């Protein structure tokens, strides 16, 4: 995708299209699920070849899928993306719109800053989302699709998230989804000291839930993963056992709790793979997106299935405790979003400002050299310093005016046009 450093705020617009647990059920989110490797390889190439978007970064978590873009024609880009997602999911475009959102300009910027600050999370202030935003921003897959605008947008979002966590208590006591899930497990299963747990997946979610269950005092733990070495690494850290994910059927026989945490587009645990135990209840906790455990498992005798929808419902009630801190966090987000938009709108002015300062300082040095002919090198250098100092002093007011000029308004455009004419510089020069 294009990475034209000369793009201006007049030429392009920032927007986001996405879906999250706030507007879509687990079934719909699974249909919207996108493998990021596939997205950057296929969607990215398609959009760039058509010249629809200039930059793009995808943010995918267990609860949301969002695509942040920079485009010259945002309306056209959003229409095409909607058609592509409709074709991929089988949802008609009207149904897709009911379970998704499209935000643009300052609203899109503020949305990302709220996401990074944990204000869009089911658990207000949860820390995990900030790391997920960082991973999206720094993913090597974005090397071709992320340009200067989205690079700055995501870096500013990360700074905003850190500031909210540092300057407010919105995240104090905020459970991650994983810790909220462990609370549900404790409530459902009682004491865990004699219980056996099977963790399917040793990625970030699997590692986190395994760590929390270990702290909760679970008796025996087995960590199964597609890559055995990764399972052994996590198991070694926790004093657990490692296993191959292909042995899931036999591994489940001894497990009181099975936790799904694998990123996979098919069921890992089907109803026909589970042997019912009426005398010994079996618990299944599905934290994966798409889900790992067939919902039909929950209908088996003695089986209890918990998934992300249960966790979302549980933590919804915990928001009130941190509600007083939300206005403080929102004020930080608002201020940071406004600061970013000032930078975004001022990008054309920066080029004019640099050209004006470069030209005035160059003329000042030329005049100093002309009047210093025949003098010693020390005297010539002193005259150059004086000329540069005087030029900078005279440039102060024009610098402030150009720096604050908003090219999207009539007054800002008129000021930039006047500066190029008065100082004789090329507005496109950077």
C-alpha positions as CSV (number, residue, x, y, z in Angstrom):
1,X,0.0,0.0,0.0
2,X,1.1,3.5,-0.6
3,X,3.4,5.3,1.8
4,X,3.5,8.7,0.3
5,X,5.0,11.0,2.9
6,X,3.5,14.0,1.1
7,X,-0.1,13.0,1.9
8,X,-1.9,15.9,3.5
9,X,-4.9,16.1,5.8
10,X,-6.8,17.7,2.9
11,X,-6.1,14.7,0.7
12,X,-6.8,11.8,3.1
13,X,-9.0,10.8,5.9
14,X,-8.7,8.3,8.8
15,X,-11.5,5.8,9.4
16,X,-12.1,2.5,11.1
17,X,-14.6,-0.3,10.3
18,X,-15.1,-3.0,12.8
19,X,-17.1,-5.1,15.1
20,X,-16.9,-6.0,18.8
21,X,-18.7,-7.8,21.6
22,X,-20.6,-4.5,22.1
23,X,-22.5,-4.9,18.8
24,X,-22.2,-8.6,17.8
25,X,-22.7,-12.0,19.3
26,X,-20.1,-14.7,19.4
27,X,-21.6,-16.4,16.4
28,X,-21.4,-13.2,14.3
29,X,-17.9,-12.4,15.5
30,X,-16.8,-15.9,14.5
31,X,-18.2,-15.3,11.0
32,X,-16.3,-12.0,10.9
33,X,-13.1,-13.6,12.1
34,X,-10.1,-12.9,9.8
35,X,-6.7,-14.6,9.8
36,X,-4.3,-11.7,9.8
37,X,-1.8,-13.4,7.5
38,X,-4.5,-13.9,5.0
39,X,-5.8,-10.4,5.4
40,X,-2.5,-8.7,4.8
41,X,-1.7,-11.1,1.9
42,X,-5.0,-10.9,0.1
43,X,-7.2,-8.0,1.3
44,X,-4.2,-5.7,1.5
45,X,-3.1,-6.4,-2.0
46,X,-6.6,-6.1,-3.4
47,X,-7.2,-2.8,-1.8
48,X,-3.8,-1.3,-2.7
49,X,-4.1,-2.5,-6.3
50,X,-7.4,-0.7,-6.6
51,X,-6.0,2.4,-4.9
52,X,-8.8,2.4,-2.4
53,X,-6.7,2.8,0.8
54,X,-3.3,4.4,1.4
55,X,-2.6,2.7,4.8
56,X,-4.2,0.0,6.8
57,X,-3.7,-1.7,10.2
58,X,-5.9,-4.5,11.6
59,X,-6.6,-4.9,15.3
60,X,-7.9,-8.4,16.2
61,X,-8.6,-9.6,19.7
62,X,-11.0,-12.2,21.2
63,X,-13.7,-9.5,21.5
64,X,-13.1,-7.3,18.5
65,X,-12.0,-7.0,14.9
66,X,-11.2,-3.5,13.6
67,X,-9.5,-2.2,10.5
68,X,-8.0,1.3,10.7
69,X,-7.4,2.9,7.3
70,X,-6.2,6.1,5.6
71,X,-7.9,6.8,2.3
72,X,-8.4,9.6,-0.2
73,X,-12.0,8.7,-0.6
74,X,-13.2,7.2,2.7
75,X,-16.8,6.7,1.5
76,X,-15.7,4.5,-1.4
77,X,-13.2,2.6,0.8
78,X,-15.9,1.9,3.4
79,X,-18.4,0.7,0.8
80,X,-15.8,-1.7,-0.7
81,X,-14.8,-3.1,2.7
82,X,-18.4,-3.6,3.6
83,X,-19.0,-5.6,0.4
84,X,-15.8,-7.7,1.0
85,X,-16.8,-8.6,4.5
86,X,-20.4,-9.3,3.4
87,X,-19.1,-11.7,0.8
88,X,-16.7,-13.4,3.2
89,X,-19.3,-13.9,6.0
90,X,-22.4,-14.6,4.0
91,X,-24.2,-11.8,5.8
92,X,-26.1,-9.4,3.7
93,X,-24.9,-5.8,3.9
94,X,-27.8,-4.6,6.0
95,X,-27.3,-7.4,8.5
96,X,-23.6,-6.7,8.5
97,X,-24.1,-3.0,9.3
98,X,-26.3,-4.0,12.3
99,X,-23.3,-5.9,13.8
100,X,-20.5,-3.5,12.9
101,X,-19.6,0.1,13.0
102,X,-17.8,2.6,10.8
103,X,-16.2,5.7,12.3
104,X,-14.2,8.4,10.6
105,X,-12.0,11.4,11.3
106,X,-11.7,12.6,14.9
107,X,-14.4,10.0,16.0
108,X,-12.2,7.2,14.7
109,X,-9.1,8.6,16.4
110,X,-10.9,9.0,19.7
111,X,-12.3,5.4,19.4
112,X,-8.8,3.9,19.1
113,X,-7.5,6.0,22.0
114,X,-10.5,4.7,24.1
115,X,-9.7,1.1,23.0
116,X,-6.0,1.5,24.1
117,X,-7.1,3.0,27.4
118,X,-9.4,0.1,28.2
119,X,-12.6,2.2,27.9
120,X,-14.1,0.1,25.1
121,X,-13.3,-3.2,26.9
122,X,-15.9,-5.3,28.7
123,X,-13.8,-4.8,31.8
124,X,-13.0,-1.1,32.0
125,X,-9.3,-0.5,32.4
126,X,-8.2,-4.0,31.6
127,X,-4.5,-4.0,30.9
128,X,-4.3,-6.8,28.3
129,X,-5.8,-4.6,25.5
130,X,-2.9,-2.1,25.6
131,X,-0.5,-5.0,24.8
132,X,-2.8,-6.1,22.0
133,X,-2.8,-2.6,20.5
134,X,1.0,-2.6,20.7
135,X,1.2,-6.0,19.0
136,X,-1.1,-4.7,16.2
137,X,1.0,-1.6,15.7
138,X,4.4,-3.4,15.7
139,X,3.3,-6.6,13.8
140,X,5.8,-7.2,11.0
141,X,2.8,-8.0,8.8
142,X,2.0,-4.2,8.8
143,X,5.4,-3.3,7.3
144,X,3.9,-2.7,3.8
145,X,0.5,-1.4,4.9
146,X,1.3,1.0,7.7
147,X,2.4,4.4,6.6
148,X,3.4,7.6,8.5
149,X,-0.1,8.5,9.6
150,X,-1.2,5.2,11.1
151,X,2.3,4.8,12.6
152,X,1.9,8.1,14.5
153,X,-1.8,7.3,15.3
154,X,-1.0,4.0,17.0
155,X,2.1,5.3,18.8
156,X,-0.1,8.2,20.1
157,X,-2.8,5.7,21.1
158,X,-0.2,3.7,23.1
159,X,1.0,6.8,24.9
160,X,-2.7,7.7,25.7
161,X,-3.3,4.2,27.1
162,X,-0.2,4.4,29.3
163,X,-1.2,7.9,30.5
164,X,-4.7,6.7,31.5
165,X,-3.2,3.8,33.5
166,X,-0.7,6.1,35.2
167,X,-2.8,9.2,35.9
168,X,-6.1,7.5,36.8
169,X,-7.3,4.5,38.8
170,X,-9.7,3.3,36.1
171,X,-7.7,0.1,35.9
172,X,-7.3,-0.5,39.6
173,X,-8.7,-3.8,40.5
174,X,-9.9,-4.3,36.9
175,X,-9.9,-8.0,36.1
176,X,-8.8,-9.2,32.8
177,X,-11.2,-11.5,31.0
178,X,-9.0,-14.4,32.1
179,X,-9.1,-13.5,35.8
180,X,-12.9,-12.9,35.5
181,X,-13.1,-16.4,34.0
182,X,-11.1,-17.9,36.9
183,X,-13.6,-16.3,39.3
184,X,-16.4,-18.0,37.5
185,X,-14.6,-21.3,37.6
186,X,-14.1,-21.0,41.4
187,X,-17.7,-20.2,41.9
188,X,-18.9,-23.1,39.7
189,X,-16.3,-25.7,40.9
190,X,-15.5,-24.7,44.4
191,X,-12.1,-25.6,45.8
192,X,-9.6,-26.4,43.0
193,X,-6.9,-28.2,45.1
194,X,-8.1,-31.7,44.0
195,X,-9.1,-30.7,40.5
196,X,-7.3,-31.6,37.3
197,X,-7.2,-29.0,34.5
198,X,-6.4,-29.4,30.8
199,X,-5.3,-26.2,29.0
200,X,-5.7,-26.3,25.2
201,X,-3.2,-23.8,23.8
202,X,0.0,-22.2,25.1
203,X,-0.3,-18.8,23.5
204,X,-0.9,-15.5,25.4
205,X,-4.4,-16.5,26.6
206,X,-3.5,-20.1,27.4
207,X,-0.4,-19.0,29.3
208,X,-2.4,-16.3,31.2
209,X,-5.3,-18.6,32.2
210,X,-2.8,-21.3,33.2
211,X,-0.9,-18.9,35.4
212,X,-4.1,-17.7,37.1
213,X,-5.4,-21.2,37.7
214,X,-2.1,-22.2,39.2
215,X,-2.3,-19.3,41.6
216,X,-5.8,-20.3,42.4
217,X,-4.4,-23.6,43.7
218,X,-5.5,-26.1,41.0
219,X,-4.2,-29.6,41.7
220,X,-3.0,-31.1,38.5
221,X,-2.5,-29.1,35.2
222,X,-1.7,-30.3,31.7
223,X,-0.8,-27.8,29.0
224,X,-1.4,-29.1,25.4
225,X,-0.2,-27.2,22.3
226,X,0.3,-27.8,18.6
227,X,4.0,-27.1,19.1
228,X,5.2,-29.4,21.9
229,X,8.2,-27.2,22.7
230,X,6.0,-24.2,23.5
231,X,3.8,-26.4,25.8
232,X,6.9,-27.6,27.6
233,X,8.1,-24.1,28.1
234,X,4.8,-22.9,29.7
235,X,4.4,-26.2,31.7
236,X,8.0,-25.9,33.0
237,X,7.3,-22.4,34.2
238,X,4.2,-23.5,36.1
239,X,5.2,-27.0,37.3
240,X,2.6,-28.5,35.0
241,X,2.7,-31.3,32.5
242,X,3.1,-30.8,28.7
243,X,1.2,-32.7,26.0
244,X,0.4,-32.7,22.3
245,X,-2.8,-31.1,21.2
246,X,-3.5,-34.1,19.0
247,X,-4.1,-36.2,22.1
248,X,-7.0,-34.1,23.2
249,X,-9.5,-37.0,23.4
250,X,-7.4,-39.1,25.8
251,X,-6.3,-36.0,27.8
252,X,-9.9,-35.0,28.5
253,X,-10.6,-38.3,30.3
254,X,-8.8,-37.2,33.4
255,X,-9.7,-33.5,33.3
256,X,-12.3,-31.9,35.5
257,X,-11.9,-28.7,33.6
258,X,-11.0,-28.2,30.0
259,X,-10.0,-24.7,28.8
260,X,-10.0,-23.8,25.2
261,X,-7.5,-21.1,24.2
262,X,-6.3,-22.0,20.7
263,X,-6.7,-19.7,17.6
264,X,-8.3,-22.2,15.2
265,X,-11.1,-22.1,12.8
266,X,-12.7,-25.4,13.8
267,X,-13.9,-27.3,16.8
268,X,-11.1,-28.8,18.9
269,X,-13.7,-30.5,21.2
270,X,-16.9,-31.9,19.7
271,X,-19.7,-33.5,21.6
272,X,-18.9,-37.0,20.2
273,X,-15.4,-36.7,21.6
274,X,-16.6,-36.3,25.2
275,X,-17.6,-39.2,27.4
276,X,-20.3,-38.2,29.8
277,X,-19.7,-38.6,33.5
278,X,-23.0,-38.2,35.4
279,X,-21.2,-39.0,38.7
280,X,-18.4,-36.5,38.1
281,X,-19.4,-33.1,36.6
282,X,-17.1,-32.0,33.8
283,X,-16.5,-28.3,33.2
284,X,-15.5,-26.7,29.9
285,X,-14.3,-23.1,29.6
286,X,-14.0,-21.7,26.1
287,X,-11.9,-18.5,25.9
288,X,-11.0,-18.8,22.3
289,X,-12.2,-16.8,19.3
290,X,-13.3,-18.5,17.2
291,X,-14.5,-20.9,19.8
292,X,-12.7,-24.2,20.4
293,X,-15.6,-26.2,22.0
294,X,-18.7,-27.2,20.2
295,X,-21.7,-25.6,22.0
296,X,-23.4,-29.0,21.9
297,X,-21.0,-30.2,24.6
298,X,-22.9,-28.1,27.1
299,X,-26.0,-30.3,26.5
300,X,-24.2,-33.5,27.5
301,X,-25.1,-35.1,30.9
302,X,-22.9,-33.8,33.7
303,X,-21.2,-31.2,31.4
304,X,-21.2,-27.5,32.1
305,X,-20.0,-25.2,29.3
306,X,-18.8,-21.6,29.9
307,X,-17.7,-19.3,27.2
308,X,-16.8,-15.7,26.6
309,X,-20.4,-14.7,26.6
310,X,-20.6,-15.9,30.3
311,X,-17.5,-14.0,31.1
312,X,-18.7,-10.8,29.4
313,X,-21.9,-11.0,31.4
314,X,-20.1,-11.6,34.7
315,X,-17.7,-8.6,34.4
316,X,-20.4,-6.3,33.2
317,X,-21.6,-5.8,36.8
318,X,-18.1,-4.9,38.0
319,X,-17.9,-1.6,36.1
320,X,-19.6,0.5,38.7
321,X,-16.7,0.2,41.1
322,X,-14.5,2.1,38.6
323,X,-17.1,4.4,37.2
324,X,-15.9,7.4,39.1
325,X,-12.5,7.2,37.3
326,X,-14.0,7.0,33.8
327,X,-14.6,10.8,33.4
328,X,-10.9,11.4,34.2
329,X,-9.8,8.8,31.7
330,X,-12.2,10.3,29.1
331,X,-10.7,13.7,29.6
332,X,-7.2,12.4,28.9
333,X,-8.5,10.6,25.8
334,X,-10.2,13.8,24.6
335,X,-7.1,15.9,25.1
336,X,-4.8,13.4,23.4
337,X,-7.2,12.9,20.5
338,X,-7.3,16.7,20.0
339,X,-3.5,16.9,20.1
340,X,-3.3,14.2,17.4
341,X,-5.8,15.9,15.2
342,X,-3.9,19.2,15.5
343,X,-0.8,17.3,14.1
344,X,-2.9,15.6,11.4
345,X,-4.5,18.8,10.2
346,X,-1.3,20.7,10.4
347,X,0.7,18.4,8.2
348,X,0.4,20.6,5.0
349,X,1.4,23.6,7.1
350,X,4.5,21.9,8.3
351,X,5.8,21.7,4.8
352,X,5.1,25.4,4.2
353,X,6.6,26.3,7.6
354,X,9.8,24.4,6.9
355,X,10.2,25.9,3.5
356,X,9.7,29.5,4.9
357,X,12.2,29.0,7.7
358,X,14.7,27.4,5.4
359,X,14.4,30.2,2.9
360,X,14.5,33.1,5.5
361,X,17.5,31.6,7.3
362,X,19.4,31.0,4.1
363,X,18.8,34.6,2.9
364,X,19.9,35.9,6.3
365,X,23.2,34.0,6.1
366,X,23.7,35.2,2.5
367,X,23.3,38.8,3.5
368,X,25.6,38.3,6.5
369,X,28.3,36.9,4.2
370,X,27.8,39.8,1.8
371,X,28.3,42.5,4.5
372,X,31.2,40.5,6.1
373,X,33.4,40.5,3.0
374,X,37.0,41.4,3.9
375,X,36.5,40.7,7.6
376,X,38.2,38.0,9.6
377,X,36.6,34.6,9.9
378,X,35.7,35.2,13.5
379,X,33.9,38.5,12.6
380,X,32.1,36.7,9.7
381,X,30.9,34.0,12.0
382,X,29.6,36.5,14.6
383,X,27.7,38.3,11.8
384,X,26.2,35.0,10.7
385,X,25.1,34.2,14.2
386,X,23.5,37.7,14.6
387,X,21.7,37.3,11.3
388,X,20.3,33.9,12.2
389,X,19.2,35.1,15.6
390,X,17.5,38.1,14.1
391,X,15.8,36.0,11.5
392,X,14.5,33.5,14.1
393,X,13.2,36.3,16.1
394,X,11.3,37.8,13.2
395,X,10.0,34.3,12.2
396,X,8.5,33.6,15.6
397,X,5.0,35.1,14.9
398,X,4.8,33.6,11.4
399,X,5.9,30.3,12.8
400,X,3.2,30.2,15.5
401,X,0.5,31.3,12.9
402,X,1.5,28.6,10.4
403,X,2.0,25.9,12.9
404,X,-1.6,26.5,14.2
405,X,-3.2,26.9,10.8
406,X,-5.9,24.4,10.0
407,X,-5.9,23.6,6.3
408,X,-9.4,22.2,6.5
409,X,-10.8,25.7,7.1
410,X,-11.0,28.8,4.8
411,X,-8.9,30.9,7.2
412,X,-6.1,28.2,7.4
413,X,-6.0,27.7,3.7
414,X,-5.9,31.4,3.0
415,X,-3.0,31.8,5.5
416,X,-1.0,29.0,3.8
417,X,-1.6,30.4,0.4
418,X,-0.5,33.9,1.6
419,X,2.7,32.5,3.2
420,X,3.7,30.8,0.0
421,X,3.1,34.0,-2.0
422,X,4.7,36.4,0.5
423,X,7.8,34.3,1.1
424,X,8.1,32.9,-2.4
425,X,8.2,29.2,-1.5
426,X,6.7,26.1,-3.0
427,X,3.8,24.8,-0.9
428,X,4.4,21.2,-2.0
429,X,8.1,21.3,-1.0
430,X,8.9,19.3,2.1
